Amino acid sequence: MIRTHPLALALFTFALMLAACGGGQPLSPAAHLGGAGGGLVSAEARWWPLAVSGEHVFLGENESLSLLDVSDPAHPRRVDETILDAPVLHLAIYEDHLLALTRNGLRVVDMQSLAVTGEYDLPESLDMRLHSDQITLLSTDRQNAQAILVTLSLKNPKKPRRLGETRLETRHLIQDLLLTAGDQLCLADANWWAG
């Protein structure tokens, strides 16, 4: 017997309601929760990043960031919504802050008001991994065929401070950062650089 977590059912129900109201890409019944950073994936391979805090879910869809109340899993509802400066790629929770990675870099968002309270600009951002009080961002420099890793301190989340940067020459497009035991970062490549 397959068991469904109530939160997964609530998010799926909300996604269907959102699509029915014209709030996003329509989802097929094959939509499910999954992915490395946490997210909602449709059968059309549309990725909607999410982060969960208690009975609240933060959901990114393109430039939109929504706060959902899932205290009643059968009837999830949107409590608030804000528009960020670029499509939301990943979401994570650090202490009482929501970390949103957009194509333009890291945005630190107040979890109550959804106001951006801090930021670190990094064009062509692709991925992020949180480890203790630091976060590593992955970006690309396609012109020079380089992957860029930037590590930030989150000791003051409203003012992320750059600790270091590493540029890697590569013939491949690095797409993912994987965090292993012992806080080691591994890079995963998916395809060749386009010409």
N, C-alpha and C positions, 0 to 999 in steps of 0.2 A: 504494500500500500504506500502511495506517495503522500507525504504530509506537507502541507503548505504553511509556512510561517505567517501569522496574522498580519505582520507588517508588509510582507511581500504581497499579500492579497490586497491590502489597503492601497499600496502604491500602484499596483496594477489597476485597481478600480479607479483611482484618481487619474491615472494616465488615460484611461478610456474616457472618463468624464471630460478631461482637458481637451482631448481630441474632438469629442462630440461638440464641445463649445467653441471650436475653432481656435483653441489656444495652442495648437501645436500639430506636429505631423500625426496623422492617424496611425494608431497602433493596431496590429493584427492580434488575434488571440494568442499568437506565439510569443508575445512580449514576455520578458522575464528579467529578474534581477541578476546581475553578474558583473564581471569585469574586475580588473585588478584594483582599481581605486574605489569601487562601489559605484553602481550606476544602474540605470534602467535601460535595457537594450530592446529595441523593437525587431521584428522579423525582417524589417527593411535595413537592418544594421545601423540604425540611428542610435547614437549613444547619448544618454542624458545622465550626467554625473549627479550623484547624490551623497549626502552625509546625514547621519541620524544622531539626534541628541534627545534622549528620553522619548517623549511623545511628539516630537517635532522632526520633520524631515526638510532638509534644504535640497532643492532640485534646480539644476541648471539646465536651461534649454535655450540654445543660441546665446544671445546677450542677456536673457532674462534669468533672474535668480528669484525663486519662489520659496516662501516659508509655508509648510503644510502642517496642519494639526491632524495627527492620526490617532488621537486619544480614543476615538471610536473607529476601529479599523474598517468597519463596514461602510462608514461615511466620512472619508477623509475630506478635509476642506482647506482651501487656500486662505491663509491668514494675511499674508502680505506678499508684495512683489516689488522688485526694483530692477532697473536696467543698468548693466555694467557697460564698460567701454568696448568690449570685444567678446566674442563667444567664450562661454565658460567651458573649460576642458576637464578640470578636476576640482573636487571639493574635499576638504579635510577639516576636522575640528581640533583646535589647539587651545586648551584651557577654556576660556569663555569667548573665544574668537572663532569665526569661520574663515578659513583660508580658501580663497577662490583663485585658481590659476586660469587666466585668460590668455588669449594669443598675445596680449601685450605685456604679460608679466603677472606678478602676485598682487592680489587685492586682499587686504585684511578687512573683514566685514563684521560689524557689530551684530551679534545674533538676535538682539531684540528689535532693533530699528532697521536692520539691513543697510545701514549707512556705511560707506567705505571710510574706515578710520585710519588706514595705512596702506602703503603700496610700495612696490619695487618694480620699476619698468624693466622688462627684458623682452624685446621684440622676438617674434617667432618662437614663443614658448611652446613646449610640447608636453612636458610631464613634470611632476614634483613628487618628492618623497620626504615625509616628516620623520625625523629621528631625534629623540629627546627634545632639546630646546633649539634645534636647528632644522632648517629645511634646505634641501638641494633642489634646484630648478634645472631643467634640461631645455636647451634652446639649440637652434641651428644657425649656422652661417653658410647658406647654400652656395654663395658666390665663391667662398674659399674651401668648400667641402669640409667643414669642421662642425663637430658637436661641441657645445659649450655647456659646462657644468658650473653653476654659481651656487655657493653655499652661503646662507644667510643665518644670522642669529635672530632668534625670536624672543630674547630676554625682555625686550620691549616691543611687543607685537605691533604697536602703532607706528613704530619706526624700525622696520627690519633693517639690520646692518649687515653689509657685505663682509664676509669673512675671507672669501677667496674665490678665485675663478680658475678653471682649467679648460684649455682648448685642446681638442683631440683631432688630429688629421685622420680622416677616414674616407674610404671609398664607398661606405654604406651610409644610409640614412639611419641614424640612431633614433628609435622611437620610444623606448621605454627605459625607465629606471626601475630596477628591482632592488629592494632592501632585503638583505639576508641577515641571518643571526649574527650578532656581533657588530651591528651597524655598518656593514660593508655594502657599498653600492655596486651593482653590476649593470652593465649597459646591454640592451637587447636591440639588435638591428633587424629591420624587416625587409628592406629592399634597397636596391642600388640607387645612388644619386642620379637624378635625371640630368643628362647631358650637358 
